[in-house]
Amino acid sequence: MLTVPYIRENKDHVLAGLAKRNKDFGPAIEAILQADSKRKSIQTALDSTLGEANLLSKEIGDLMKQGKREEAELRKAATATLKEKSRELDAQLGEIEGQLRDLLYTVPNVPHLSVAAGGSAEDNVEVFTWGQKPALSNSRKPHWELIEEYDLIDFELGTKISGAGFPVYKGKGARLQRAMINYFLDQAQEAGYREFMPPHLVNEASGYGTGQLPDKEGQMYHVTADDLYLIPTAEVPLTNLYRDVILREDELPVKMTGYTPCFRREAGSWGAHVRGLNRLHQFDKVEIVQLVHPDKSYQVLEDMVEHVKSLLQNLGLHFRILRLCGGDMGFTSALTYDFEVYSGAQERWLEVSSTSNFETFQSNRLKCRFKGEDGKTQLVHTLNGSALALPRILAALLENNQDESGITIPSVLVPYCGFDRITRA
């Protein structure tokens, strides 16, 4: 969430940046500034009223000591009137603060200067590519056929017990899934990230803290009886570990990683282009999260990009990196790099990671701060990345490494899963 002082002091910059998102936020910004002016006016009136009431209260005490009871009673009556006025002003202040907060929730983060304007994925900018498209035979098969042929995942059984988009991994499919999770976690640990196992359900405050609420409320599974939400990513519980926390500067950076299942309703997204593992309601992901000094966040973002690059290179997957345009970027992000792997059998790119810098947008909601050497507190910058989301990685591994007799497993995963080939039983 943007801060009002930042908006007021950098109005032109904010409007120019938000224009990159292909939507006019001018009216919302004006409404925020007007609401804040009204808030300040009410706060000034309230402070004046309370100050006058306090002054009268002191005078009452002095008059009583002097035996001037009648004058004291007059002051008491005036004080009562002022207290009633202060209660009314306090109620008005609460109302305008709520309106201001709701207005701020409607405005996304300001894109970084390097972000291109645009309205869709067509306007994203390719900044890096690695590897070559796999050379597959004409008999190549998409992963959903390979999965059935080698009995790795059962989509129908998942539909039976839960619904569409909830696969059941079996045998070598389950072992390969577990191998990727452990490999990604070990690589994160080697890179200095501390591992956590967070809850898979979060409360409303956590959803607001990282920006999933109210922006993505319809995309999250809501357990209404307990007012809890199933997490769409480990970013939510991991970042919220530091909600309402003031760190010391020497405690930065905070580097966290965690594996969780992720739950997304993905309403209205079904079709031929999302068959098999391409789009799921439940999937596994290893996440990396950092809380850093504002002066270092963009270098840290590049470091996180390099970490994800190394994972894909070690898996031998042809991939590219896109810097998202304003219109395709997430609500909370200032700069996002998307990683896409090439699917040899489907002959299309599949997104497998988003790595983003949120600057102070999340930390302002979270009230996550640090105290500098000068004793002043300021907001940290928060960043996160998928390292990696498993379904489309698995899809690409199966498709790109297939031959007539089976599927070859990348060498880095063999020690984790215990086999180097998947063949017909």
DASULSUL-V129025 format. One record per residue. N is the residue number from 1. RES is the residue in one small letter. SS is DSSP state (H for helix, E for strand, L for the rest). PHI is phi in whole degrees, 0 to 359 (NA if undefined). Layout:
BEGIN
n | res | ss | phi
N | RES | SS | PHI
N | RES | SS | PHI
END
This chain:
BEGIN
n | res | ss | phi
1 | m | L | NA
2 | l | L | 290
3 | t | L | 270
4 | v | H | 297
5 | p | H | 303
6 | y | H | 296
7 | i | H | 297
8 | r | H | 295
9 | e | H | 280
10 | n | L | 229
11 | k | H | 304
12 | d | H | 297
13 | h | H | 297
14 | v | H | 299
15 | l | H | 295
16 | a | H | 295
17 | g | H | 293
18 | l | H | 294
19 | a | H | 298
20 | k | L | 294
21 | r | L | 276
22 | n | L | 65
23 | k | L | 208
24 | d | L | 273
25 | f | L | 259
26 | g | H | 305
27 | p | H | 300
28 | a | H | 294
29 | i | H | 295
30 | e | H | 296
31 | a | H | 297
32 | i | H | 296
33 | l | H | 293
34 | q | H | 293
35 | a | H | 296
36 | d | H | 292
37 | s | H | 298
38 | k | H | 295
39 | r | H | 300
40 | k | H | 299
41 | s | H | 296
42 | i | H | 294
43 | q | H | 298
44 | t | H | 297
45 | a | H | 296
46 | l | H | 294
47 | d | H | 299
48 | s | H | 296
49 | t | H | 295
50 | l | H | 295
51 | g | H | 295
52 | e | H | 295
53 | a | H | 296
54 | n | H | 296
55 | l | H | 296
56 | l | H | 295
57 | s | H | 298
58 | k | H | 294
59 | e | H | 295
60 | i | H | 300
61 | g | H | 299
62 | d | H | 294
63 | l | H | 295
64 | m | H | 296
65 | k | H | 296
66 | q | L | 274
67 | g | L | 78
68 | k | L | 267
69 | r | H | 295
70 | e | H | 299
71 | e | H | 295
72 | a | H | 296
73 | e | H | 295
74 | l | H | 297
75 | r | H | 296
76 | k | H | 298
77 | a | H | 297
78 | a | H | 295
79 | t | H | 297
80 | a | H | 299
81 | t | H | 297
82 | l | H | 294
83 | k | H | 295
84 | e | H | 296
85 | k | H | 296
86 | s | H | 294
87 | r | H | 295
88 | e | H | 295
89 | l | H | 294
90 | d | H | 298
91 | a | H | 295
92 | q | H | 297
93 | l | H | 296
94 | g | H | 299
95 | e | H | 293
96 | i | H | 290
97 | e | H | 294
98 | g | H | 295
99 | q | H | 297
100 | l | H | 296
101 | r | H | 299
102 | d | H | 296
103 | l | H | 295
104 | l | H | 297
105 | y | H | 295
106 | t | L | 273
107 | v | L | 256
108 | p | L | 283
109 | n | L | 290
110 | v | L | 278
111 | p | L | 299
112 | h | L | 298
113 | l | L | 302
114 | s | L | 282
115 | v | L | 284
116 | a | L | 279
117 | a | L | 289
118 | g | L | 169
119 | g | L | 247
120 | s | L | 202
121 | a | H | 300
122 | e | H | 298
123 | d | H | 262
124 | n | L | 290
125 | v | E | 247
126 | e | E | 283
127 | v | E | 245
128 | f | E | 197
129 | t | E | 217
130 | w | E | 217
131 | g | L | 84
132 | q | L | 237
133 | k | L | 299
134 | p | L | 295
135 | a | L | 269
136 | l | L | 251
137 | s | L | 286
138 | n | L | 294
139 | s | L | 269
140 | r | L | 303
141 | k | L | 235
142 | p | L | 291
143 | h | H | 298
144 | w | H | 292
145 | e | H | 282
146 | l | H | 296
147 | i | H | 301
148 | e | H | 288
149 | e | H | 297
150 | y | L | 258
151 | d | L | 56
152 | l | L | 260
153 | i | E | 217
154 | d | E | 242
155 | f | H | 283
156 | e | H | 293
157 | l | H | 293
158 | g | H | 297
159 | t | H | 296
160 | k | H | 297
161 | i | H | 268
162 | s | L | 226
163 | g | L | 152
164 | a | L | 298
165 | g | L | 90
166 | f | L | 236
167 | p | L | 287
168 | v | E | 250
169 | y | E | 276
170 | k | L | 227
171 | g | H | 50
172 | k | H | 293
173 | g | H | 295
174 | a | H | 291
175 | r | H | 292
176 | l | H | 292
177 | q | H | 299
178 | r | H | 295
179 | a | H | 297
180 | m | H | 295
181 | i | H | 302
182 | n | H | 294
183 | y | H | 296
184 | f | H | 296
185 | l | H | 294
186 | d | H | 296
187 | q | H | 294
188 | a | H | 294
189 | q | H | 297
190 | e | H | 297
191 | a | L | 274
192 | g | L | 98
193 | y | L | 274
194 | r | E | 269
195 | e | E | 276
196 | f | E | 231
197 | m | L | 241
198 | p | L | 276
199 | p | L | 298
200 | h | L | 262
201 | l | E | 237
202 | v | E | 229
203 | n | E | 274
204 | e | H | 298
205 | a | H | 300
206 | s | H | 292
207 | g | H | 297
208 | y | H | 291
209 | g | H | 300
210 | t | H | 259
211 | g | L | 95
212 | q | L | 291
213 | l | L | 250
214 | p | L | 271
215 | d | L | 299
216 | k | L | 246
217 | e | H | 304
218 | g | H | 287
219 | q | H | 265
220 | m | L | 257
221 | y | L | 283
222 | h | E | 246
223 | v | E | 273
224 | t | L | 294
225 | a | L | 299
226 | d | L | 248
227 | d | L | 54
228 | l | E | 240
229 | y | E | 238
230 | l | E | 289
231 | i | L | 290
232 | p | L | 276
233 | t | L | 191
234 | a | H | 293
235 | e | H | 309
236 | v | H | 294
237 | p | H | 291
238 | l | H | 295
239 | t | H | 294
240 | n | H | 288
241 | l | L | 302
242 | y | L | 249
243 | r | L | 293
244 | d | L | 61
245 | v | L | 244
246 | i | E | 250
247 | l | E | 268
248 | r | E | 278
249 | e | H | 301
250 | d | H | 285
251 | e | H | 273
252 | l | L | 271
253 | p | L | 277
254 | v | E | 263
255 | k | E | 242
256 | m | E | 233
257 | t | E | 222
258 | g | E | 192
259 | y | E | 261
260 | t | E | 212
261 | p | E | 289
262 | c | E | 236
263 | f | E | 235
264 | r | L | 220
265 | r | L | 291
266 | e | L | 49
267 | a | L | 298
268 | g | L | 75
269 | s | L | 251
270 | w | L | 270
271 | g | L | 171
272 | a | H | 297
273 | h | H | 281
274 | v | H | 236
275 | r | L | 288
276 | g | L | 60
277 | l | L | 271
278 | n | L | 293
279 | r | L | 209
280 | l | L | 228
281 | h | L | 276
282 | q | E | 230
283 | f | E | 209
284 | d | E | 258
285 | k | E | 204
286 | v | E | 256
287 | e | E | 246
288 | i | E | 241
289 | v | E | 225
290 | q | E | 226
291 | l | E | 246
292 | v | E | 222
293 | h | L | 294
294 | p | H | 306
295 | d | H | 289
296 | k | H | 246
297 | s | H | 294
298 | y | H | 282
299 | q | H | 291
300 | v | H | 297
301 | l | H | 301
302 | e | H | 297
303 | d | H | 297
304 | m | H | 293
305 | v | H | 299
306 | e | H | 297
307 | h | H | 296
308 | v | H | 294
309 | k | H | 304
310 | s | H | 296
311 | l | H | 298
312 | l | H | 292
313 | q | H | 294
314 | n | H | 295
315 | l | L | 276
316 | g | L | 73
317 | l | L | 262
318 | h | L | 290
319 | f | E | 215
320 | r | E | 223
321 | i | E | 241
322 | l | E | 245
323 | r | E | 269
324 | l | L | 290
325 | c | L | 283
326 | g | H | 301
327 | g | H | 283
328 | d | H | 254
329 | m | L | 273
330 | g | L | 296
331 | f | L | 304
332 | t | L | 268
333 | s | L | 272
334 | a | L | 262
335 | l | E | 202
336 | t | E | 228
337 | y | E | 252
338 | d | E | 259
339 | f | E | 256
340 | e | E | 232
341 | v | E | 260
342 | y | E | 269
343 | s | E | 265
344 | g | L | 295
345 | a | L | 279
346 | q | L | 278
347 | e | L | 56
348 | r | E | 206
349 | w | E | 272
350 | l | E | 237
351 | e | E | 290
352 | v | E | 233
353 | s | E | 201
354 | s | E | 237
355 | t | E | 238
356 | s | E | 226
357 | n | E | 250
358 | f | E | 261
359 | e | E | 49
360 | t | L | 261
361 | f | H | 298
362 | q | H | 282
363 | s | H | 295
364 | n | H | 293
365 | r | H | 291
366 | l | H | 284
367 | k | L | 56
368 | c | L | 262
369 | r | E | 227
370 | f | E | 223
371 | k | E | 257
372 | g | L | 282
373 | e | L | 296
374 | d | L | 277
375 | g | L | 87
376 | k | L | 274
377 | t | E | 260
378 | q | E | 213
379 | l | E | 286
380 | v | L | 283
381 | h | E | 260
382 | t | E | 248
383 | l | E | 220
384 | n | E | 207
385 | g | E | 204
386 | s | E | 278
387 | a | E | 216
388 | l | E | 221
389 | a | E | 280
390 | l | H | 277
391 | p | H | 303
392 | r | H | 283
393 | i | H | 298
394 | l | H | 298
395 | a | H | 301
396 | a | H | 292
397 | l | H | 299
398 | l | H | 295
399 | e | H | 289
400 | n | H | 283
401 | n | L | 252
402 | q | E | 275
403 | d | L | 219
404 | e | L | 293
405 | s | L | 247
406 | g | E | 165
407 | i | E | 229
408 | t | E | 271
409 | i | L | 268
410 | p | L | 305
411 | s | H | 300
412 | v | H | 291
413 | l | H | 267
414 | v | H | 301
415 | p | H | 297
416 | y | H | 273
417 | c | H | 259
418 | g | L | 87
419 | f | L | 212
420 | d | L | 250
421 | r | E | 217
422 | i | E | 249
423 | t | E | 232
424 | r | L | 290
425 | a | L | 294
END
